[in-house]
Structures are given as C-alpha cells and as structure tokens.
C-alpha cells in the first residue's frame, strides 16, 4: 500500500439538463444549511485529502458556480462548462483539457450523490493498495433498484454493467453508484471519444466506454453498505435534507439568537444567528432554523429545514419540509413540501400531502405522471411564486417560478412558470325584503 500516493484528480459532474427537476432550477446550488450543496461536498472532499477538483457545470449554472466558489485551504478547484447535455461521457471529456501530463488517475463523482465518508475512504484505500487497477463503487441493495447493476466475478473483478435488468435478472446485488476511480484517464478519454464517434448514439456512452476498457483493464468493485441519497427528481430534495438534518447533534443555538422563555426547543436543533423563536413556538428536531429567520407565536417547525431570512408566521406548521431562504408565510400548513427562495405563502394556505387511498403520491415529470415513492408528499413551489390567501395544493403538484395563484384556489395540476391562475367568482347581491329585516 502506497500511503503517500496523492488522491486522484476529482471530476465532479454538476451539469447536465435539469428539466426533470422543474421547478427547481439548479440542484448543485441548493442550500442545505448555509452553503450550496456543491460547496459542502467540496469541503468534505478536501477533508478526505483531495487536492484538485474540476467541476463540470452547465451554461445556466456556470457563471453562478464559478462566482460562488470560495478559496479552499488545500483543494484547488477549476470550473468548466458542458455546452450541451450530451451525457456523462461528454461531461468527463469537458474536464480533460484541465488535466496535465502528470495526472494519470481521475475520480468521477456527481454533486447530487450524498453518501457517507466511508465510501470515498474505501475508494481511496483501494486505489492506494493497487494504483494500476480502476475501481467502481457498488452499493449493496437487496430490493430491486431501477439502475445499473455490476457484473462481478468471484474475485471482485467487474466484467460489465447491465442497465435496469429487471428484478429477476440481476447479475448481482451491487448497483453502480457514480464513485469511479479510473487509473488511466487518457485511456478513458480515448474510449469515450470512440463511443461518441460510433453510429450508436444512445445516451450510455460512458457505460459503453467502461465496458470496452474492462476487456483489457482490471476494474474492481468496492462494496458500499452505507446511506445514499441522490437528487434526481424534486421530491428527492427531502431525502438529502434528512441526511443533513441527521448531522445536527444536540442543540446548537447562536449566541445572537432570541429564544422566548415559553418557546420550546426539542431534540437536535440548529438555530442560526439573529434568529427569533417567539412565545409558544416549538422547534422539534431534527430541525434547522437559518440566520435572521423568525418563528412566530405558537408556530411549529418539526423535522424540517427553514433557511435564512424566512418568516414563519403565527400558528404556522412546517412538517418534514424544505423551505429555502426568504420565504414568508402566516397561519399556514406546509407539509412534506419543497418551497424555493422568495415564495410568499399567504394566510391560510395548505399543502395537502396524503391521498384518500393512502397510496403513493404521483407527480408529473416532463409531462408524464410518475410515482414519488412517498405516501406523503405535498407541493414543490418555484422561486418567487406568490400564493394567495386560502390556497390549497393537492398532493404532488408543482407551481412554477414567479407564478401567481389567486385566493381560494384549489390547485389540482401543475402551474407553469410565470403563470397567473385564479378562480372566477360570481357575486350575487339581493336586497332583503322587509320581512327578513332584523
């Protein structure tokens, strides 16, 4: 084992098309606490010993990602751009100009895969044990998962990847998770270029390139048994939120925060700078309250993340929900929902979260209804939407950015960005007869 061997160069995939995430704009910039997901991931990679990272962004996020990048103590970060969403293989090729001749190995990951440190530690250990081999992480799953399964021999050598084989045709119980060490980056780049030049233009160029390399190079599996939360659809924000909430230990209350004597903090709770929790309010952990956020009288926040500068007004309830910065609400019920920055949730609004038959809640993605896999799921509301008084959203609906929903509306279907929706009322005025006068 060569303990002095430097960690491979990180290639972090943070681009691609985000159409499946609508109305959430950019998942790599979602904040789970005070920092964007990408930044918190980079900090963990630095702690694990990585020294260089190349972040591949898309045209919509490139400028914002580059501008938000802090100076790390040891980790050098470059940001590049994938001009068109041509798959993972093309994204990796976009990073190739930033490698110099001395950088032989690369470590490919995705920003939206949130795993335990043990996965990366085990990958680095395997690489340092034998840097001539390449390594893929395989997460062990007993139940069927609709992803890529690794074909592994008795010695742990990977001979192929089978995409979505079906529950009865799984070659192993190891699902491919994008934590890949490639011992020879140049060989991978050449295989990718060959696949993009081939007549087969299915979007699995990266997997086909690895299949090609496995014929002449040794790829070993590194089994992983820990937790894994990945953001692929809007409701997955709640899964990743729960991972970050689980990291809160004890009651962490900023010295500048105000907690009323009759307010309650229960369990593992974080309260940020200048936050205020007013009389009768309860924050039940795991829960995160951001800086300058107000939790009003008799409000309840439980198993939720409420970021900076929010107003959780009188008697509001937030349960199992993600509330981004600058959201305002009053006397509302936000249940199993995702609210993006700047949403106004007016008095009396409710996100219904449970079907009458208690079945899994469906939600439309790119025009097709699919199951969220959750029997409780409320709404996803895009940035700066204005939701009028007494609006109720049905389970699984999504409201686009800057949309306006008029008072008293029951929202049964998705509302596109920048749309104004309201219910017409007919007001009838009839003068009372003298006999009816009181």
C-alpha positions as CSV (number, residue, x, y, z in Angstrom):
1,X,0.0,0.0,0.0
2,X,1.4,3.4,-1.0
3,X,0.0,5.8,1.7
4,X,2.0,8.7,0.1
5,X,0.2,8.4,-3.2
6,X,-1.8,11.5,-4.0
7,X,-5.5,11.3,-4.3
8,X,-6.7,11.1,-7.9
9,X,-8.0,14.4,-9.6
10,X,-11.7,14.8,-8.8
11,X,-14.1,15.3,-11.7
12,X,-17.4,16.5,-10.2
13,X,-20.3,16.3,-12.6
14,X,-22.6,19.3,-11.8
15,X,-24.1,20.0,-15.2
16,X,-26.5,18.2,-17.5
17,X,-30.1,19.1,-18.1
18,X,-32.2,19.8,-15.1
19,X,-35.6,19.5,-16.8
20,X,-36.6,16.6,-14.5
21,X,-36.1,18.9,-11.5
22,X,-38.6,21.6,-12.6
23,X,-39.5,24.0,-10.9
24,X,-36.2,23.7,-9.1
25,X,-33.6,25.5,-11.2
26,X,-30.2,24.1,-10.2
27,X,-29.7,21.3,-7.8
28,X,-26.0,21.8,-7.3
29,X,-26.8,25.3,-5.8
30,X,-29.5,24.1,-3.4
31,X,-28.5,25.1,0.1
32,X,-28.7,22.5,2.9
33,X,-27.7,24.9,5.7
34,X,-25.6,28.0,5.0
35,X,-23.8,26.7,1.9
36,X,-24.7,25.3,-1.5
37,X,-24.6,21.5,-1.9
38,X,-21.6,21.8,-4.2
39,X,-19.6,23.8,-1.7
40,X,-20.4,21.5,1.2
41,X,-19.4,18.5,-1.0
42,X,-16.1,20.1,-1.9
43,X,-15.4,20.8,1.8
44,X,-15.8,17.1,2.5
45,X,-13.6,16.1,-0.4
46,X,-10.9,18.5,0.9
47,X,-11.1,16.9,4.4
48,X,-10.7,13.5,2.8
49,X,-7.4,14.6,1.2
50,X,-8.2,15.5,-2.3
51,X,-6.0,18.3,-3.7
52,X,-7.5,19.1,-7.1
53,X,-11.1,19.2,-8.4
54,X,-12.6,20.0,-11.8
55,X,-16.3,20.9,-11.6
56,X,-18.3,20.5,-14.8
57,X,-21.2,22.9,-14.9
58,X,-23.9,23.7,-17.5
59,X,-24.4,27.0,-19.3
60,X,-27.2,28.1,-16.9
61,X,-25.1,27.5,-13.7
62,X,-21.5,28.0,-14.9
63,X,-21.3,31.7,-14.0
64,X,-23.0,31.4,-10.7
65,X,-21.0,28.3,-9.7
66,X,-17.7,30.0,-10.6
67,X,-18.7,33.2,-8.7
68,X,-19.7,31.3,-5.6
69,X,-16.5,29.2,-5.3
70,X,-14.6,30.1,-2.1
71,X,-10.9,29.7,-1.6
72,X,-10.1,26.4,0.0
73,X,-7.1,25.8,2.1
74,X,-5.7,22.8,0.2
75,X,-8.2,22.0,-2.6
76,X,-7.6,23.7,-6.0
77,X,-10.9,23.9,-7.9
78,X,-11.4,24.7,-11.6
79,X,-14.9,25.2,-13.1
80,X,-15.6,24.3,-16.7
81,X,-18.8,24.0,-18.8
82,X,-20.6,21.4,-20.8
83,X,-22.2,23.4,-23.6
84,X,-24.9,20.8,-24.5
85,X,-26.3,18.0,-22.4
86,X,-24.7,15.1,-24.2
87,X,-24.4,12.7,-21.2
88,X,-21.9,11.9,-18.6
89,X,-19.2,10.8,-21.0
90,X,-19.2,14.2,-22.8
91,X,-19.1,16.0,-19.4
92,X,-16.0,14.0,-18.4
93,X,-14.4,14.9,-21.8
94,X,-15.1,18.6,-21.0
95,X,-12.8,18.2,-18.0
96,X,-9.9,16.6,-19.9
97,X,-8.2,19.9,-21.0
98,X,-7.6,20.8,-17.4
99,X,-5.5,17.7,-16.6
100,X,-1.8,17.9,-17.1
101,X,0.5,15.1,-18.2
102,X,1.4,14.1,-14.6
103,X,-2.3,13.5,-13.6
104,X,-2.8,9.8,-14.5
105,X,-5.8,8.9,-12.4
106,X,-9.2,10.6,-12.0
107,X,-12.1,10.1,-9.6
108,X,-15.5,10.7,-11.2
109,X,-18.4,11.7,-8.9
110,X,-21.8,13.5,-9.1
111,X,-22.5,16.5,-7.0
112,X,-26.0,15.3,-6.2
113,X,-25.0,12.0,-4.7
114,X,-24.8,12.4,-1.0
115,X,-23.0,9.4,0.7
116,X,-21.1,8.7,3.9
117,X,-17.4,9.5,4.0
118,X,-16.6,5.8,4.3
119,X,-17.4,5.3,0.6
120,X,-14.7,7.7,-0.5
121,X,-12.3,6.5,2.1
122,X,-12.7,2.9,0.9
123,X,-12.2,4.0,-2.7
124,X,-9.0,5.9,-1.9
125,X,-7.7,2.9,0.1
126,X,-8.4,0.5,-2.7
127,X,-6.6,2.8,-5.2
128,X,-3.6,3.2,-2.9
129,X,-3.4,-0.6,-2.4
130,X,-3.0,-1.0,-6.1
131,X,-3.0,2.1,-8.3
132,X,-2.8,0.0,-11.5
133,X,-6.4,-1.0,-11.2
134,X,-9.6,1.0,-11.7
135,X,-12.4,0.9,-9.1
136,X,-16.2,1.3,-9.2
137,X,-18.3,1.6,-6.0
138,X,-21.2,-0.8,-5.8
139,X,-23.9,-0.1,-3.3
140,X,-25.4,-3.3,-1.9
141,X,-29.2,-3.4,-2.4
142,X,-31.5,-6.4,-1.5
143,X,-34.6,-4.8,-3.1
144,X,-34.6,-4.1,-6.8
145,X,-33.4,-0.7,-7.9
146,X,-34.0,0.6,-11.5
147,X,-30.4,1.4,-12.2
148,X,-27.2,-0.1,-13.5
149,X,-26.0,-3.4,-11.9
150,X,-22.4,-4.5,-11.8
151,X,-21.4,-7.9,-13.3
152,X,-18.8,-9.2,-10.8
153,X,-16.8,-12.4,-10.7
154,X,-15.7,-14.3,-7.6
155,X,-12.5,-12.2,-7.2
156,X,-14.5,-8.9,-7.3
157,X,-13.4,-8.1,-10.9
158,X,-16.1,-6.2,-12.8
159,X,-16.7,-7.5,-16.3
160,X,-19.7,-5.4,-17.3
161,X,-22.6,-3.1,-16.3
162,X,-26.3,-4.1,-17.0
163,X,-28.8,-1.2,-17.1
164,X,-32.1,-1.9,-15.5
165,X,-32.0,-5.7,-15.9
166,X,-35.3,-6.3,-14.0
167,X,-35.8,-7.8,-10.6
168,X,-35.4,-11.4,-11.8
169,X,-32.3,-10.9,-14.0
170,X,-30.0,-9.0,-11.7
171,X,-26.3,-10.2,-12.2
172,X,-25.5,-9.2,-8.6
173,X,-26.9,-7.1,-5.7
174,X,-24.4,-4.3,-6.5
175,X,-25.9,-1.2,-8.0
176,X,-23.5,1.1,-9.8
177,X,-23.1,4.4,-7.9
178,X,-21.0,7.1,-9.5
179,X,-17.9,7.0,-7.5
180,X,-15.4,5.8,-10.0
181,X,-11.6,5.7,-9.9
182,X,-10.1,5.4,-13.4
183,X,-6.4,4.5,-13.2
184,X,-5.7,5.6,-16.7
185,X,-7.6,8.8,-17.6
186,X,-6.2,9.1,-21.1
187,X,-7.4,5.6,-21.9
188,X,-10.9,6.5,-20.7
189,X,-10.9,9.7,-22.8
190,X,-9.9,7.7,-25.9
191,X,-12.7,5.1,-25.3
192,X,-15.2,7.9,-24.8
193,X,-14.2,9.7,-28.0
194,X,-14.6,6.4,-29.8
195,X,-18.1,5.9,-28.5
196,X,-19.2,9.4,-29.5
197,X,-17.8,8.8,-32.9
198,X,-19.6,5.5,-33.3
199,X,-23.1,5.1,-35.0
200,X,-24.6,4.1,-31.7
201,X,-25.9,7.4,-30.2
202,X,-27.8,6.0,-27.2
203,X,-27.0,8.1,-24.1
204,X,-25.0,5.4,-22.4
205,X,-21.6,6.4,-23.9
206,X,-19.8,6.3,-20.6
207,X,-21.1,2.8,-19.6
208,X,-20.1,1.5,-23.1
209,X,-16.7,3.1,-22.8
210,X,-16.1,1.3,-19.5
211,X,-17.4,-2.0,-21.0
212,X,-14.7,-1.5,-23.7
213,X,-12.0,-0.8,-21.2
214,X,-13.0,-3.8,-19.0
215,X,-11.9,-6.1,-21.8
216,X,-8.2,-5.1,-21.3
217,X,-8.0,-3.4,-17.9
218,X,-8.9,-4.6,-14.4
219,X,-11.9,-2.9,-12.8
220,X,-12.5,-3.9,-9.2
221,X,-15.7,-3.4,-7.2
222,X,-15.6,-1.5,-3.9
223,X,-18.7,-2.6,-2.0
224,X,-20.6,0.1,-0.1
225,X,-23.3,-0.5,2.6
226,X,-23.9,3.0,3.9
227,X,-26.7,5.5,3.2
228,X,-27.1,7.1,-0.3
229,X,-29.4,10.0,-1.2
230,X,-29.4,11.3,-4.7
231,X,-31.3,14.3,-6.1
232,X,-32.9,13.2,-9.5
233,X,-36.4,14.5,-9.0
234,X,-37.8,17.4,-7.0
235,X,-39.0,15.2,-4.1
236,X,-35.5,13.9,-3.6
237,X,-34.6,17.3,-2.0
238,X,-36.4,16.0,1.1
239,X,-34.2,12.9,1.2
240,X,-31.0,14.9,1.1
241,X,-32.4,17.4,3.6
242,X,-32.9,14.5,6.0
243,X,-29.2,13.5,5.6
244,X,-28.1,17.0,6.5
245,X,-30.6,17.1,9.4
246,X,-29.2,13.9,10.8
247,X,-25.8,15.6,11.2
248,X,-27.2,18.0,13.7
249,X,-26.2,16.8,17.2
250,X,-27.6,18.4,20.3
251,X,-29.0,21.9,20.4
252,X,-26.8,24.4,18.6
253,X,-28.1,27.9,19.3
254,X,-26.3,31.0,18.1
255,X,-25.4,33.5,20.8
256,X,-27.3,36.2,18.9
257,X,-30.5,34.2,18.6
258,X,-33.6,35.0,20.7
259,X,-35.5,32.1,22.2
260,X,-38.5,33.2,24.2
261,X,-38.8,31.7,27.7
262,X,-42.1,30.0,26.7
263,X,-40.8,28.7,23.4
264,X,-39.7,25.0,23.1
265,X,-36.6,23.5,21.5
266,X,-36.9,19.7,21.5
267,X,-34.2,17.3,20.3
268,X,-31.4,18.0,17.8
269,X,-31.9,21.6,16.7
270,X,-29.8,24.3,15.0
271,X,-30.8,27.9,15.4
272,X,-28.8,30.4,13.3
273,X,-27.5,33.9,14.0
274,X,-30.1,36.6,14.9
275,X,-33.0,34.1,14.5
276,X,-36.0,34.6,16.7
277,X,-38.3,32.0,18.2
278,X,-41.3,33.7,19.8
279,X,-43.5,32.7,22.7
280,X,-45.4,29.5,22.4
281,X,-43.5,28.4,19.3
282,X,-41.9,24.9,19.1
283,X,-38.9,23.7,17.1
284,X,-38.8,19.9,17.2
285,X,-35.7,18.2,15.9
286,X,-34.2,17.3,13.8
287,X,-34.6,20.8,12.6
288,X,-32.6,23.7,11.2
289,X,-33.6,27.4,11.5
290,X,-31.4,29.7,9.5
291,X,-30.0,33.1,10.3
292,X,-32.4,36.0,10.7
293,X,-35.4,33.7,10.4
294,X,-38.5,34.4,12.6
295,X,-40.6,31.5,14.1
296,X,-43.8,33.3,15.2
297,X,-46.0,32.8,18.2
298,X,-47.5,29.3,18.5
299,X,-45.8,28.2,15.3
300,X,-44.5,24.6,14.9
301,X,-41.4,23.6,12.9
302,X,-40.6,19.8,13.0
303,X,-38.3,17.6,11.0
304,X,-37.7,20.5,8.6
305,X,-35.1,22.9,7.3
306,X,-36.0,26.6,7.2
307,X,-33.2,28.6,5.7
308,X,-32.2,32.3,6.2
309,X,-34.5,35.3,6.4
310,X,-37.8,33.4,6.5
311,X,-40.9,34.4,8.3
312,X,-42.8,31.5,9.8
313,X,-45.9,33.4,11.0
314,X,-48.4,33.0,13.8
315,X,-49.7,29.4,14.2
316,X,-48.0,28.1,11.0
317,X,-46.9,24.5,10.9
318,X,-43.9,23.2,8.9
319,X,-43.5,19.5,8.9
320,X,-40.9,17.3,7.1
321,X,-40.4,20.2,4.6
322,X,-37.6,22.1,2.9
323,X,-38.1,25.9,3.0
324,X,-35.4,28.0,1.2
325,X,-34.3,31.5,2.1
326,X,-36.6,34.5,2.1
327,X,-39.9,32.6,2.2
328,X,-42.8,34.2,4.1
329,X,-45.9,32.6,5.5
330,X,-48.7,33.2,8.0
331,X,-51.1,30.8,9.6
332,X,-50.2,28.1,7.0
333,X,-49.6,24.4,6.8
334,X,-46.5,23.3,4.9
335,X,-46.4,19.5,4.9
336,X,-43.9,17.3,3.1
337,X,-43.1,20.1,0.6
338,X,-40.3,22.0,-1.0
339,X,-40.5,25.8,-1.2
340,X,-37.8,27.6,-3.2
341,X,-36.4,31.1,-2.4
342,X,-38.7,34.1,-2.1
343,X,-42.1,32.2,-2.1
344,X,-45.0,34.1,-0.5
345,X,-47.3,31.7,1.2
346,X,-50.3,33.7,2.3
347,X,-52.5,33.3,5.3
348,X,-54.5,30.0,5.5
349,X,-52.6,28.2,2.7
350,X,-52.2,24.4,3.0
351,X,-50.2,21.8,1.0
352,X,-52.3,18.6,1.2
353,X,-49.9,15.7,1.4
354,X,-52.0,12.5,1.6
355,X,-54.2,10.7,-0.9
356,X,-57.6,9.5,0.1
357,X,-56.4,5.9,-0.5
358,X,-53.1,6.4,1.3
359,X,-51.3,5.3,-1.8
360,X,-48.0,6.6,-3.2
361,X,-48.3,10.2,-4.4
362,X,-47.7,10.8,-8.1
363,X,-46.3,13.8,-9.8
364,X,-45.8,14.9,-13.4
365,X,-42.2,15.0,-14.7
366,X,-41.8,16.3,-18.3
367,X,-45.4,15.6,-19.0
368,X,-45.6,12.1,-17.7
369,X,-47.0,11.1,-14.3
370,X,-44.7,9.0,-12.1
371,X,-44.7,7.8,-8.5
372,X,-42.8,9.8,-6.0
373,X,-42.4,6.6,-3.9
374,X,-43.8,8.6,-1.0
375,X,-47.2,8.1,0.6
376,X,-46.9,11.7,2.0
377,X,-45.8,14.3,-0.5
378,X,-47.1,17.9,-0.7
379,X,-46.1,20.5,-3.2
380,X,-43.0,21.9,-4.9
381,X,-43.2,25.7,-5.4
382,X,-40.7,27.6,-7.5
383,X,-38.8,30.7,-6.7
384,X,-40.7,33.9,-6.1
385,X,-44.1,32.4,-6.6
386,X,-47.0,34.3,-4.8
387,X,-49.6,32.0,-3.3
388,X,-52.8,33.9,-2.3
389,X,-54.9,33.6,0.8
390,X,-56.5,30.2,1.5
391,X,-55.0,28.4,-1.5
392,X,-54.8,24.6,-1.2
393,X,-52.5,22.5,-3.3
394,X,-53.3,18.8,-3.9
395,X,-50.6,16.2,-3.2
396,X,-47.8,16.1,-5.7
397,X,-48.5,19.3,-7.6
398,X,-45.8,21.8,-8.7
399,X,-46.0,25.5,-9.1
400,X,-43.6,27.3,-11.3
401,X,-41.2,30.2,-10.6
402,X,-42.9,33.6,-10.3
403,X,-46.4,32.1,-10.8
404,X,-49.3,33.8,-9.0
405,X,-52.2,31.8,-7.6
406,X,-55.3,33.8,-6.6
407,X,-57.1,33.5,-3.3
408,X,-59.2,30.5,-2.5
409,X,-57.9,28.4,-5.5
410,X,-57.6,24.6,-5.2
411,X,-54.6,23.6,-7.3
412,X,-55.1,20.2,-8.8
413,X,-52.4,20.3,-11.6
414,X,-49.0,21.8,-12.2
415,X,-48.8,25.5,-13.0
416,X,-46.1,26.6,-15.4
417,X,-43.6,29.4,-14.7
418,X,-44.8,33.0,-14.9
419,X,-48.5,31.9,-15.0
420,X,-51.3,33.7,-13.2
421,X,-54.1,31.4,-12.0
422,X,-57.3,32.4,-10.2
423,X,-60.9,31.3,-9.7
424,X,-63.6,33.5,-11.1
425,X,-66.4,34.3,-8.6
426,X,-69.9,35.4,-9.3
427,X,-71.0,37.9,-6.6
428,X,-74.8,38.0,-6.1
429,X,-76.4,40.8,-4.1
430,X,-80.1,40.6,-3.3
431,X,-81.9,43.2,-1.2
432,X,-83.7,41.6,1.7
433,X,-87.4,42.0,2.0
434,X,-88.9,43.9,4.9
435,X,-90.0,40.7,6.5
436,X,-86.4,39.5,6.5
437,X,-85.1,42.6,8.2
438,X,-83.9,42.2,11.8
